[in-house]
């Protein structure tokens, strides 16, 4: 019978590994979300709710409405920021 001991150092290494894995699995870290909610778009563009509404109404920024919430494609927002919008 072979007995192996787990040391405090082994547990610390495991804890660090789990912490790194948890960081990789968190949404929004290391990768961008494809769809943003209105408040995220306003924060990103530093605009008011009224300005965001104007961008929707005049067709400058496309959106999708799902169950009362408005979602915007990150790609469309990046296009708008680059000045290549409609």
N, C-alpha and C positions, 0 to 999 in steps of 0.2 A: 504494500500500500504506500503510495507516494503522497506526501502531504506538502501543500504549497501554502505559504502565508501571504496575506495581503497586507502591505504596510500602509502607513499614513501617506507616504509619498505616492504609492500606487493610486490611492483614493483621490489624492490631489490632482494627479494626471488625468484620471477619469473625469473628475469634476470640470477641469479645464476643457477637455474634449467635448463634454456635453454642452458646455457654455458656447463653444465655437459652433457646434451643430445647431443649437437653438438660434444663434444669430443668423445662420444661413437660411433657416426656415422661416424667419419672420418676413411677412409680406412688406414690400416697400424698401427693404434694405438690400442694396446691391443691384436691384433691378427696379425699374419704374413700373408703376401701375399703368395699364392701358387705358382705363376709364377713370375719370375724375368726377367727383361731385362738385356742385356749384361752389360751396365754400372753399374747396381746394383750388378751384380755378381763380376765384376772387383773390385768394391769398397769393397764388403764383403770379398773377398779373398785377396785383396791388390795385384792384379796382373795386368800386362799390357795387352793391346788388343792382342798382339802376343801370349802371354802365354795362354790366353783364347782360341784363335784359335787353338793352339796346343792341348789343352785339348779336343776340339771338334774333330779335325782331327784324333787323335789317339784313340778316342772312350772312353776316360776317363770320359767325361761329356756329357751326352745326352742333346739334345736340340730339340726345335720345331720351325720351321720357318713359320711365318704367315705374308704374305704381305710384305716381305722384312725385317721384324724384327725377331730377334732370342729371344726365351724365354726358360728359364731353370726352371725346377722344384726345389723348395726349398728343397724338400726331397732328391733329387740327390746331391745337394750341401752339405747338412748336412752329407750324406753318405761319400762323398769325404773328408770332413773335419775330419771325424772320422777314416779315413784310411781304410774304407771297400770297396773302389771303385775297379774297375776291375783291 
